[in-house]
Each structure stands twice: as structure tokens, then as C-alpha cells.
Amino acid sequence: MGALNGFLTKKGPTRKAITSIEYIKKNEIEGKAEDKVLTKSEITSVLNKKASDPSLSKADREAINQYYSKGQQNPEVVKHLLQQ
């Protein structure tokens, strides 16, 4: 009986007031105007640094290989690696 009375008289958690609301701007909006066109040599240097990193995922390594395969250098394939 004592446990039931303790359960029924227990108060809930106290509420906190919201004093301000902050937000973070989306990267997509800011990045559109700041996109820099890289030359082939700059792309190669960035990808060489990324490829030497042992924590690079297999999918990223395959994207780098696809970028250089058969002379088809499409920067859209490795765009995510160049932005980091």
C-alpha cells in the first residue's frame, strides 16, 4: 500500500522555459556562392592526400579510381571528397 501511495503522490519532472531559439544556416545555401572551380592539378593533390589516409572508406577509394579510370575525369564523382 505504501508503494502505491508513493507512486500516486510523486511529482513529474520540472519544466524549463524556452528563453531563445537559435538555428544553424544550411550549408547548401552558403556553399552555392562559394563553390570554387579547382584545376586538375589541385584536384589531384587533394585526392592524393585523401587516398593516403588509411581511414578512407572503400566506396571513396572506388570513387577516386573511377575518377581516374579510362581518362574520364568527371569531378562530380569525387565532389564529396573535394568539399571536405
Stockholm file with secondary structure:
# STOCKHOLM 1.0

chainA/1-84         MGALNGFLTKKGPTRKAITSIEYIKKNEIEGKAEDKVLTKSEITSVLNKKASDPSLSKADREAINQYYSKGQQNPEVVKHLLQQ
#=GR chainA/1-84 SS CHHHHHHHHCCCCCCCCCCCCCCCCCHHHHHHHHCCCCCHHHHHHHHHHHHTCTTCCHHHHHHHHHHHGGGCCCTTTTHHHHHC
#=GC SS_cons        CHHHHHHHHCCCCCCCCCCCCCCCCCHHHHHHHHCCCCCHHHHHHHHHHHHTCTTCCHHHHHHHHHHHGGGCCCTTTTHHHHHC
//
